[in-house]
Amino acid sequence: MKKIIIFFLLAFINTGFCQDNPDTSETITTKYITGTQQLVIMHEQIKSLYPVLEKLYPIAVAENHSLYIFDLDSNSNYTFIKKVPENFPVPDGIRAAMPLQGYDFKPVCIVTGDAFDNTKEMVLIFHEFVHCAQFYSVEMKIKGTLDIYKKSMEKKDYMWELTHAFPYDNAQFVENYTSFLNALKDSDSIKIVSLRNSIKKILSKEDYEYMIWQEWKEGYARYIENKLNIFFNFKINEHGKNIPYDRVAFYYSGSGYIAYLNSKYPGIDMNMEKLFMAMK
């Protein structure tokens, strides 16, 4: 199985406009139009499940060192819009949402063509669409409350969400976080609260904010992704649960913590801002 790389970039990518080659554009359109239309069909099935699934967002297919942008037309079907140059490294198997300068800084889901191979792969596109929904709703409001975001912007560190030097290998953190994951599995409220407090004491303020931010942002996208996996009878995604921990650990823990909070406060998973405050 190909390794799927899922991440979210905050940097505004410098992609300028380039002249479309009609033959190439027509070929790409034909190649991926079936996949994009299948995405529309999937959306009709799932859009009422959660507010973040109500809308579809632009897609850019990375191929031939270019990004081929598809967006919705007046009939709510994807149509080819334009081609922009691939002016940044695009890893094989990319699934990412980012504001794209080459498309008026709109949040765009960037994928390679294998994203349309089957329904299971297309579920990951909806993971990225959750990030688009976050961007258009409460993301910037929440970020504005975080010291780590403010300091990162002062330093012009636009990649902080990917590169922050979190102490994943700190022995105390590893011990407490492992216990926290086990407490989530057991729905042990006493241990969950106690361990969250312990983790907060271990971490610096910026590290703790980073953890919560990733648990909310990526954890919520993973939470919705796994709701869709269950809907389509696929195996749930548990990547990130094992030591050694890295940023993807927060996808796993965030999803589990959100599920726990929703069991205590039914419906909180429908309101992203209230959810963040509960996680905080």
HELIX and SHEET records of a PDB file:
HELIX    1   1 PRO A   22  ILE A   46  1                                  25    
HELIX    2   2 PRO A   51  LEU A   53  5                                   3    
HELIX    3   3 GLN A  101  TYR A  103  5                                   3    
HELIX    4   4 GLY A  113  PHE A  116  5                                   4    
HELIX    5   5 THR A  119  TYR A  136  1                                  18    
HELIX    6   6 GLU A  139  LYS A  143  1                                   5    
HELIX    7   7 ASP A  147  GLU A  154  1                                   8    
HELIX    8   8 TRP A  160  THR A  163  1                                   4    
HELIX    9   9 ALA A  171  ASP A  186  1                                  16    
HELIX   10  10 SER A  189  ILE A  202  1                                  14    
HELIX   11  11 LYS A  205  PHE A  231  1                                  27    
HELIX   12  12 ALA A  249  LYS A  264  1                                  16    
HELIX   13  13 ILE A  268  MET A  270  5                                   3    
HELIX   14  14 MET A  272  MET A  279  1                                   8    
SHEET    1   A 6 ILE A   5  PHE A   8  0                                        
SHEET    2   A 6 ILE A  94  LEU A 100  1                                        
SHEET    3   A 6 LYS A 106  THR A 112 -1                                        
SHEET    4   A 6 ILE A  59  GLU A  63  1                                        
SHEET    5   A 6 SER A  66  LEU A  72 -1                                        
SHEET    6   A 6 TYR A  78  PRO A  85 -1                                        
END                                                                             
